[in-house]
Amino acid sequence: MVLLAAAGVQIRGLNELNNRRAGWASDHLVTGTILLPAAGYSDAEKIAAFHRLALERLAALPGVATASISSFTPFFNWPDTRKFVVEGRDRPARGLEPAAVVNGVSPGYFDTYGTHLLAGRAFTERDTATAPKVYLISELTARTLFGDANPIGRRLAVADGDNPRWGEVVGVVSDVQPDVSDISLVTSQVYQPMAQEPRRQNEIAVRTTGPRARHVH
């Protein structure tokens, strides 16, 4: 916990969001923001090592059911939008590829936020930076990209060059509705393992086994 405090974790309760949610559950949940200093965490390996240690220490605390680290929470719109291409299909004209918002998440993310795995598998500790690239996609993304076909085992790549880095779709999860005024808005969502693109700034979340989380200042 000293390590987390030094990283500048800012804890906040989420009870006010309980009545406006879809694809996630805020009860018994506390979140905070981590911003690792660039001087001490200058490369992906050091960042990933911090994430592993932080999650190990949080999971060992009394009253903690699950813990996760992610680029963003499901409560608000994700700012990371990328365009994708599907292996085996003609590539759309540049700039017209289908777009999705992207979230990097640790293996315990879906259990922590209560987002349901609908098909395939979730991320595991084996999905490291040296392992084959993998993705999970939301229901809407699966329908948009693959229609009624099974997306498991298909491959996607970010449309950012002529030599795409393909990643296999290993699972499908329920769509997530952020806490915005237009509750009907659902966008295509893609998840990637945090370890395959670690960032210094992240959201940490803990689901407790005790009373509903309160505001912490």
N, C-alpha and C positions, 0 to 999 in steps of 0.2 A: 504493500500500500504506500510505503514511502516513495517507491519508484513512480507510482501513479501520481502522487501529490506533486512530485518534482516536475512531472510533465504538464501540470496545470489542468487537471481534470475539473470541470465545472459541472456540478451535479444539479439536475433540475427534475422536479416531479412532473408527471404527465397526466394527472387525474382529470384535468380540464378537457382532455381529448377523448375521454371514454365514450361520449355520446356521439362522436363523429369519427367513425373509423370503418375501414373495410380492408380485409386481408391482413390485419394485424390487431393485436390486443395490447392495451396500455396498462391494464391492471397488474399490480405487483411488479411494475417496471420502473427502473430508474436509469437515466441516461446522463452522459457527460461528454464533453469535447476534449480530445487530446491533441495538443500541438507539440510535437517533438522538436527540440532545438536543432537547427541545421548543423551546428558545429559538432554535436555529438552523434548525429544520425545522418551522415552524409551519403549513405548508400543503402540499397534495397535490403541487403543482408542484415545490416544493423537494425533497420526498421522492423523487419520480419522477426528478428530475435526478440525485440522489445514486445511485440504483439504476443508472441508465444508465452513469454514470461508473465506478462500482465494477465493474460487469460488463465494461466495456471494458478496464479495467486488469488485471483478473484474466485475461481471455481472452488478453491480450498476454504473459503470463508464460510462460517456458519450461516445458514439461512439463504445461501445462494443456490438457486436451482440450475440456472444456466447463465452464461455470459458470452458476449460476442463483441467484435469490433467490425465496423463497416465504414465505408466512405460517407454514407448518408443514412439517415433514419427513414423509415417509411412514412413519417408523419407529414413531411413537406416535399415539395417538388424537387427532384434531383436535377442539378444543373449540368451534369455531364451527359450530353447528347452526342451519339455517334451514329454514323451510317454503316450499314452492313451489307455484305454480299453473301450469297448462298452457293456453296460448292456444287458444281454440276449444272448450274443454270447460266444462261446468257447474262452478262453483266449489264445492268441498266446504264443509261447515259450518265456520265460523271455528274454528280450532284443530285441525281434523282433516285439514288439508292434508298431503300427503306430505312427509317431512322428509329432509334430507341434510346431511352435513357438508361444509363449504365451505373451499377452499384457494385463496388468491390466488397466482399463480405467474408468473414471467417466461418469455419465449419459450423459453429453453433448458432449462427444468425437466425435461421428460420425457426428453430425451437424457442429462441429467446423472444422473438417478436410475435410468435404465434401465426406465422404464415405457413400455409399448408403445402406440403409436397404432394403433387397430384400424380406424377409418373416419374419413373427413373430413380435417380439417387440424388442426395444432397452432396455438398462438398465435404471432403474429409481431410485429415491431416496429410494424406498422401498427395494432395493437389498442391504441390510446392512449385517454386520457381523453375526447378529443373524437370518437373513432370510435364507430360503432354498438356497443352492448353485445353481448358474445358469451360463450358458455359451452362448456366441454367437460364431458362426463359419463362416468361409469364404465359398464362393462357392466351391472352390477346396476341402476344408475339407469335405463339405457336400457330394460331389461326391465320394471322396475317402472312407469315412466311411459308407455311406448309399446308394450309387448308385443313382437310380431314386426314391428311397423311400423318403417320407417326414421326415426330421430330427427333426421337431418341436415336442417337448415332449419326445424325446429319451434322454437317460442319458449316460453321459461319466464320467470317473474318471481317475485321474492320476495313472499310473501304478507304484506305489512306495511301494506296500505292499500287504498283503493278505486281508486287510480290507479296500477296496476302499471307498473313500468319493464321492458318486455320485452327479453329478450336472446335471440339466436339460438343454437341448438345447432350448432356448427361441426365437432365431432368427438367420437369415442368412444374412450376409453382403457381399458386393462385395469384390473380391480379391484385395489386395494392392500390388503394385509393388514398392519396394524401389528404391532409386536413386543409382543404381549400373550399372556397365559396361554392364552386360548381361541383357538387358531389357526384355528378354523372360523368365527370372527366376521368377517363382511364387511358393511359398512354402505354405504348409498347415498352416493356421492361426487360433488361438483360442483366444477369448477374455473372460476375467472375470471381474466382478465389482471390481474397485479399493478398495471399502470399505470392500470387503471380503478377501483381502490380501494386506493391505496398506504397503507401503514402504517409507523409509525416503528420498530416492532420486527419483525424478520424473521429467517429462517434463510437463511444463505448456504451454498452447496455448490459444491465444485470436484471434478471428476473428472480425475484425473491420468493421464498416459500412462506413468508410471514404476512402481516397485514398489508393492505394496499399501500403502495408507495405514497409518501407525502412530499411536499415541497421541501427542499433542502437548500439553504443559502450559505 
